[in-house]
Amino acid sequence: MKIFFLYHQKTHHYFIIDILAILLSIYLPIPIYVSLFLYCLAIQDGYTLYISKRWIIPSLLLLTFFDSYSLFTGLFLGSVSYVMYRKKWMGSADVLYMAYFGFLVGFERMMVALLIAVITGLVIYIKKQDKMIPFLSCLSFGILISLCKGYTIFYYLLNLSSKGISIFTS
């Protein structure tokens, strides 16, 4: 467990950490590996606002845990977030991981993760009063919740909207 904290202490990682990530992905149960991955990603982005290229190996290992992939969601979110990157609203790691997570979890869970990430980002912005928000940390938090209860939350919100519940109706 102590090795995982090296991800947020340094931006230049050692080769041994990549080997450890591969070994942990083989021997740890899937929910623990995914949770540790998202936690370490959020911690490093929260402290440094920088994601190194060493995150490619654990990210590719994470792809082996999921059966179905949503190419459309990944491309759509990647292109939308790329426009936001060009306007300097998002960092390049935010763009790449938004497309990656969209590809990984699918449309329904990604919409829930984005909703949670935006709400979390607004809370952080109000609390810190800083222009730079570690959005990848917020997105990791949203992905973690979305992996647990994403379909339930999505269809609950869809059901609420189809009933026409609004604050403007009398």
Protein Blocks (a to p, Z undefined) as FASTA:
>chain_A
ZZmmmmmmpmbdcfklmmmmmmmmmmpcfklmmmmmmmmmmmmmmmnopacfklmmmmmm
mmmmpmbdcfklmmmmmmmmmmmmmnopacfklmmmmmmmmmmnommlmmmmmmmmmmmm
mmmmmmnopabdcfklmmmmmmmmmmmmmmmmmmmmmmmmmnopafkbZZ
